[in-house]
Amino acid sequence: MALDNFSRAQGFAALSSLILWGIGAQAEPRHAISMYGVPALADDYTHLPYANPEAPLGGDIVLGNTGGFDSLNPFVLKGTKPWQLGFFTHETLMGRSWNEPFTLYGLLAETVETDEDRTWVEFTLREGTSFSDGSPLTVEDVIFSFDLLGTKGHPRYHNLYKQIDRIEQTGPRKVKFTFNSDNRELALLAGLRPILSKAQWEGREFANAPVQDIPLGSGPYTVTGYESGRYVTLSRNSDYWGVNIPFRQGTHNFDTIKLDFYGDSKVLFEGFKAGEISAVREFNAESWQTQYDFPAIARGDIVKSVIPHQKPSGMTGFVMNTRRAPFDDWRVRDALLHAFNFEYINDTLTGGAQPRITSYFSNSVLGAEEGPAKGRVAELLLPYQDTLPAGTLEGYSLPTSDGSARNRAGIRAAMAQLEAAGYSVTEGTMRRGDGTPVTFDFLIAKGSTEDVAIAELFTRALERLGIKATIETVDDAQYFSRTGEFDFDITPFRRSLSLSPGNEQKFYWGTEAADQPGSRNLMGARNPAIDAMIDAMLGARDSADFVAATRALDRVLTAGRYVIPFWSYTEGRIAHVREMQYPDTLPIYGDGAQWMPELWWWDAE
């Protein structure tokens, strides 16, 4: 509870402090850019506040992944890739500060300039930027990368590209983007696209390139070895161009990072216990308490570190594909939420130690408030009241059970909703109006043992409703292919959300993304209210409007009953060899895809 209150206070303070400065124009080239105000670090900053500039270089670590991979190109839709790859091999014009809601500091770009309305943005590249093969990184590479990714890259890159009117070289090291839509975030998003080599890809196949065609990057690490499906070795580039820039001080300290692949999480954990892996993240509170008692822990060779954070809960659970019956009916989705006995499942699998996610932005100032919508939130939602899911305006809360295995009240409520939707039980089987049985599948990637365990407990409850649900486990390649084409009924779902939600929300649950292969809108949400709330967020000129729009979006998403939420990850848990060290000062975002291992170092002493 104390952490939750602290998180809300810090999140509000972080947003409000930016607004107090006013939006302001960026009338001249600067070292950084914020969504609403001025960056926290002055132009003479020496390092990020959560980095240790004295961290030593050296050490070799091994991290574990489940599944496999058949591609080393993280920028296209096709194939399964190591998820860490793009973070270490490629760079963007600007880099995020994980201590501010949405502030970018110069990385490949030395400065950034934009007008008051942010209809354009201009970046000046640093002198000496280069790719890992030593070839210079130029404005031509920047322009080429935006064209390539915007047309041949993963669909997540397409939306920004459509909102760019033109890209032009305005000086030897200057590139200017002019936008065709009123969207203040575009100036920042342009700074966050990976830059690729024009010389490598011009005239060559990109979207379907074979695994051996590894994209050339400018990042601190390069791929120096791999065996498809088994391992990837990343080595620190001794000639890395950016070793002396402030943004990189104290980061990327390990000599090598090897990614080993295991069949499932249980085998991976056994590898960690045997000393084959240097660090693991643990997402189950009960496992953290009960499974980390092996000899290396007792000897002090393995250290358990808990990393607090102040970011929104995001959403983790089972997502229902509303493109398919019966999930296109909100009453059926509501019935499944009642049948999902969270309290019992949580107690069985985590010992009840982790609180449930209550909304997409819960645990932050951006989360929907309890009770009826009021004030600015109500004003934003009322024009769309005819399209709002039940409970959006009145206030919606997830069903709760008494914690018993049978969940009688939840099953009764589920049955009532199914009957209201036109279903009935005949001879112990839930049937549609035409008499056909109601059946569906849970699509789960092999190795996702916890998701399988949750699904197994859930299917027992569904049997009591007369619904036969099966669990289908497939390899990573099939899983990503099928979810990318929305070929599933129900599947595990995870969306990490930040204190600075923006254009990515359209890709997550906007109508345009509902039928876009590879989009993150797995639920197939199509609601004009969702689109309008995202537009209101992007058009906000002050923190009050921004917070209200996000809270309104949170209401529509949660009341839409698209996802059956699991537990919230209120802190990060990392078990690691004692030689792996990290700074005492933590970013407000806590652990994340980049914090470990980017900010860590090796101390043999």
KABELDA-V658748 format. One record per run of one state. SS is the DSSP state (2 for helix, 1 for strand, 0 for the rest). FROM is the first residue (numbers start at 1). TO is the last residue. If there is no record, write none. Layout:
SS FROM TO
SS FROM TO
This chain:
0 1 1
2 2 20
0 21 29
1 30 30
0 31 31
1 32 34
0 35 59
1 60 66
0 67 84
2 85 89
0 90 93
1 94 96
0 97 102
1 103 106
0 107 108
1 109 114
0 115 119
1 120 125
0 126 129
1 130 130
0 131 135
1 136 136
0 137 138
2 139 152
0 153 154
2 155 162
0 163 163
1 164 171
0 172 173
1 174 179
0 180 185
2 186 192
0 193 197
2 198 201
0 202 220
1 221 227
0 228 230
1 231 236
0 237 245
2 246 248
0 249 255
1 256 262
0 263 264
2 265 273
0 274 278
1 279 281
0 282 284
2 285 290
0 291 294
2 295 299
0 300 301
1 302 308
0 309 314
1 315 320
0 321 329
2 330 339
0 340 341
2 342 350
0 351 355
1 356 356
0 357 374
2 375 382
0 383 407
2 408 420
0 421 423
1 424 426
0 427 428
1 429 431
0 432 436
1 437 437
0 438 438
1 439 445
0 446 448
2 449 464
0 465 467
1 468 474
0 475 475
2 476 484
0 485 489
1 490 495
0 496 503
2 504 509
0 510 510
2 511 513
0 514 527
2 528 539
0 540 542
2 543 559
0 560 562
1 563 565
0 566 566
1 567 567
0 568 570
1 571 577
0 578 579
1 580 581
0 582 594
2 595 598
0 599 600
1 601 602
0 603 605
